[in-house]
Amino acid sequence: MTRLLIDHRTGYDYLRRVSLSYNEARMTPLTDSQQVVLESTISLNPSSASMATYRDYWGTRVTSFDVQVPHDRLEVSARTLVEVSRTERIPSPEEVVGWEQLRSDDVLNDYADWLSDTHLTAPNEEIRELVKGVVGNQDPHSAAHGIFDWLKEEMQYVQGVTGVQSNARDAWAERQGVCQDLAHVAIGALRSLGIPARYISGYLHPRRTAGVGEAVAGQSHAWVEWWDGEWRGWDPTNSGPVSDFHVSVARGRDYRDVSPLKGILSGGGGSTLNVTVEITRVA
């Protein structure tokens, strides 16, 4: 178990004054069976913005706000204290879901959102054929791990090669990308076999050796969850299961469902983005 204090600031400096804007922030971690939000606040600059919160279709807490005064800068600050307790449970042979069950009408209906390709996750034919060869006759649980091992060998984490609009096919062509790209490729590969998979955005405390009370530069991060009888998490970037140092914020079909901050505005003429994440282990 870990208890983490997360300070996340996202700011836009506009080239020209914005007359008004409407925005959504997904910056508050989830409360579920593996983590509990103990305290959470979101503050805005300009402070005159009006705020409301709701849960979106995927269960993510969304803070919506509009700024109806002229402004040159928009800053959203989220501060959260969260307790995380994760354990990787390896299923027994009797618990492993088979391919026949994954193809049943109940699973196809209940997990339809997590089985359909999107523009960002859809694999090309090369990936589809390679994945079939990788998994062979393995059961779905072993097949998922086979995909993760294959992805580790085939792709590298490299910044600056892809952009926020890049999809799984773009990243695969380069065999490089960031956490967003690796997650999209993994999700597309899993779904191509009929394994439900979803995109997770959140935070990662990067240094397990950090002492209690020590603030470190954290990371906004992305990983995947797949279903083979129960939902399990995997971090393709670090080639391992998610841990007590991963904090889930949002779940969706791909990055577009979970973008930390998005909106529409009038004016602006371009902007500069600044993001900082600071994480302190408090227990």
Order of alpha helices (4+ residues) and beta strands (2+ residues): beta-beta-beta-beta-beta-alpha-alpha-alpha-alpha-beta-alpha-beta-alpha-beta-beta-beta-beta-beta-beta-beta-beta
